Amino acid sequence: MSICLITGGQRSGKSQYAEKLALSLSPNPVYMATAHVWDEEFHERVLRHQQRRGPEWTNIEEERWLSRHDVRGRVVLVDCLTLWATNFFFADGAEADVDSALDELKTEFDRFTAQDATFIVVTNEIGSGGTPVNDVQRRFTDLLGWLNQYVAQKADEVVLMVSGIAVKVKTHPPTPPVREGR
């Protein structure tokens, strides 16, 4: 099992980088789409993403319960944590308590990534732009920031996308040297 987290701002090239990485690792990767379609404009965005992918992808639409899908032995692209967290934050039409939503997200993420698979996870750095102007935005920014930190700690690799350029932030831990017997 391995986890690669790809983060960055909106339109930084995260999804395209993640898709290319997944295809370099598997001829038939899984695309786990977490989006809830809120309106027509967002529906158009989803369609553009779908059109960019070819028939080699196994597409799964899942707004919340990723772990109910068996992806053992597969390369899985989860796009994205931001939308996934939104689905928990606004569950049942109301804003959730941040701590409760975070606990639920961590538990579900751990269940999902306990499978023997390669996970490529896309997220947004929404907290890089300053303090949001209202309480709901601040609480969601906190939720996603803490979720991103949690996933980054578990990840073997973290990539920050900056204007379409991948910057490696974290790579696999170094292999300790083999000690020779005396």
C-alpha positions as CSV (number, residue, x, y, z in Angstrom):
1,M,0.0,0.0,0.0
2,S,1.2,3.5,-0.8
3,I,-0.3,6.9,-0.7
4,C,0.7,9.9,-2.9
5,L,-1.0,13.2,-1.9
6,I,-1.2,15.9,-4.6
7,T,-2.1,19.4,-3.4
8,G,-2.2,22.9,-4.7
9,G,-4.4,25.8,-5.6
10,Q,-7.4,25.8,-8.0
11,R,-6.3,25.3,-11.6
12,S,-2.8,24.4,-10.6
13,G,-2.7,21.2,-12.6
14,K,-3.4,18.7,-9.8
15,S,-5.9,16.5,-11.5
16,Q,-4.0,16.2,-14.8
17,Y,-0.8,15.4,-13.0
18,A,-2.6,12.8,-10.9
19,E,-4.2,11.2,-14.0
20,K,-0.9,11.0,-15.8
21,L,0.7,9.5,-12.7
22,A,-2.1,6.9,-12.3
23,L,-1.8,5.9,-16.0
24,S,2.0,5.5,-15.7
25,L,1.4,3.0,-12.9
26,S,-1.5,1.0,-14.3
27,P,-3.1,0.5,-17.7
28,N,-6.5,0.4,-16.0
29,P,-6.6,2.7,-13.0
30,V,-9.6,3.5,-10.8
31,Y,-11.0,7.0,-10.8
32,M,-12.8,7.6,-7.5
33,A,-14.9,10.8,-8.0
34,T,-16.1,12.3,-4.8
35,A,-18.0,15.3,-6.2
36,H,-21.6,16.1,-5.4
37,V,-23.1,18.0,-8.3
38,W,-24.5,21.2,-6.8
39,D,-25.5,23.1,-10.0
40,E,-25.3,23.2,-13.8
41,E,-21.9,25.0,-13.9
42,F,-20.4,22.3,-11.7
43,H,-22.0,19.6,-13.8
44,E,-20.1,21.1,-16.8
45,R,-16.8,20.9,-14.9
46,V,-17.5,17.2,-14.1
47,L,-18.3,16.5,-17.8
48,R,-14.9,18.1,-18.8
49,H,-13.1,15.9,-16.3
50,Q,-14.9,12.8,-17.6
51,Q,-14.2,13.7,-21.3
52,R,-10.5,14.1,-20.5
53,R,-10.3,10.5,-19.3
54,G,-10.4,7.5,-21.7
55,P,-12.0,4.1,-21.6
56,E,-9.0,2.6,-19.7
57,W,-10.4,4.1,-16.5
58,T,-12.7,2.3,-14.1
59,N,-14.9,5.2,-12.9
60,I,-16.6,5.1,-9.4
61,E,-18.8,7.9,-8.2
62,E,-18.8,8.0,-4.4
63,E,-19.6,11.1,-2.3
64,R,-18.8,9.7,1.1
65,W,-18.2,6.0,1.8
66,L,-15.0,5.2,-0.2
67,S,-14.3,2.1,1.9
68,R,-17.4,0.2,0.6
69,H,-15.5,-0.2,-2.7
70,D,-13.0,-3.0,-3.1
71,V,-9.9,-1.6,-4.8
72,R,-7.3,-4.1,-3.7
73,G,-4.5,-4.5,-6.1
74,R,-5.5,-1.4,-8.0
75,V,-4.1,2.1,-8.6
76,V,-6.8,4.4,-7.3
77,L,-7.1,8.2,-8.0
78,V,-9.3,9.9,-5.4
79,D,-10.4,13.3,-6.8
80,C,-10.7,15.0,-4.4
81,L,-10.4,15.4,-0.7
82,T,-11.9,18.9,-0.8
83,L,-15.2,17.8,-2.3
84,W,-15.2,14.7,-0.1
85,A,-14.8,16.8,3.0
86,T,-17.6,19.1,1.7
87,N,-19.9,16.2,1.6
88,F,-19.3,15.4,5.2
89,F,-19.3,19.0,6.3
90,F,-22.7,19.7,4.7
91,A,-24.2,16.2,5.4
92,D,-28.0,16.1,5.7
93,G,-28.3,19.7,4.6
94,A,-26.7,21.2,7.7
95,E,-23.2,22.2,8.7
96,A,-21.5,19.5,10.7
97,D,-19.4,20.0,13.8
98,V,-15.8,20.3,12.6
99,D,-14.4,17.9,15.1
100,S,-17.1,15.2,14.4
101,A,-16.7,15.6,10.6
102,L,-12.9,15.3,10.9
103,D,-13.1,12.2,13.0
104,E,-15.5,10.6,10.5
105,L,-13.3,11.5,7.6
106,K,-10.1,10.1,9.3
107,T,-11.9,6.9,10.2
108,E,-13.3,6.5,6.6
109,F,-9.9,7.4,5.0
110,D,-8.1,4.8,7.2
111,R,-10.7,2.1,6.3
112,F,-10.3,2.8,2.6
113,T,-6.5,3.0,2.5
114,A,-6.2,-0.1,4.6
115,Q,-6.7,-2.0,1.4
116,D,-3.6,-3.2,-0.4
117,A,-3.6,-0.7,-3.2
118,T,-1.8,2.4,-4.5
119,F,-3.7,5.6,-3.7
120,I,-3.2,8.9,-5.4
121,V,-5.2,11.6,-3.6
122,V,-5.9,15.1,-4.8
123,T,-6.7,18.0,-2.5
124,N,-6.7,21.8,-2.4
125,E,-4.6,24.2,-0.4
126,I,-7.6,26.5,0.3
127,G,-6.0,28.1,3.4
128,S,-3.2,29.7,1.5
129,G,-5.3,32.7,0.5
130,G,-5.8,34.4,3.9
131,T,-8.5,34.2,6.5
132,P,-12.0,33.6,5.1
133,V,-14.5,36.4,5.8
134,N,-17.3,34.3,7.4
135,D,-17.6,31.6,10.0
136,V,-18.7,28.8,7.7
137,Q,-15.7,29.3,5.4
138,R,-13.3,29.5,8.4
139,R,-14.6,26.3,9.8
140,F,-14.5,24.5,6.5
141,T,-10.9,25.8,5.9
142,D,-10.0,24.4,9.3
143,L,-11.6,21.0,8.6
144,L,-9.8,20.6,5.2
145,G,-6.5,21.9,6.6
146,W,-6.5,19.4,9.4
147,L,-7.6,16.6,7.0
148,N,-4.8,17.5,4.6
149,Q,-2.3,17.4,7.4
150,Y,-3.6,14.0,8.5
151,V,-3.3,12.5,5.0
152,A,0.1,14.2,4.4
153,Q,1.4,12.5,7.5
154,K,0.2,9.1,6.2
155,A,1.4,9.7,2.7
156,D,4.6,8.3,1.3
157,E,4.9,11.1,-1.1
158,V,3.4,14.7,-1.2
159,V,3.5,16.8,-4.4
160,L,2.6,20.5,-4.5
161,M,1.4,21.8,-7.8
162,V,2.5,25.3,-8.6
163,S,1.3,26.7,-12.0
164,G,1.4,23.3,-13.6
165,I,4.8,22.4,-12.1
166,A,5.1,19.5,-9.7
167,V,7.2,20.3,-6.6
168,K,8.1,17.2,-4.5
169,V,7.5,18.1,-0.8
170,K,7.8,14.7,0.7
171,T,9.3,11.5,-0.8
172,H,9.5,7.9,0.5
173,P,11.5,7.8,3.7
174,P,15.1,6.8,3.0
175,T,15.9,3.1,3.4
176,P,18.2,2.6,6.4
177,P,21.6,1.3,5.4
178,V,22.3,-2.4,5.9
179,R,24.6,-3.0,8.8
180,E,27.4,-5.4,8.1
181,G,28.1,-8.1,10.8
182,R,31.3,-7.9,12.7
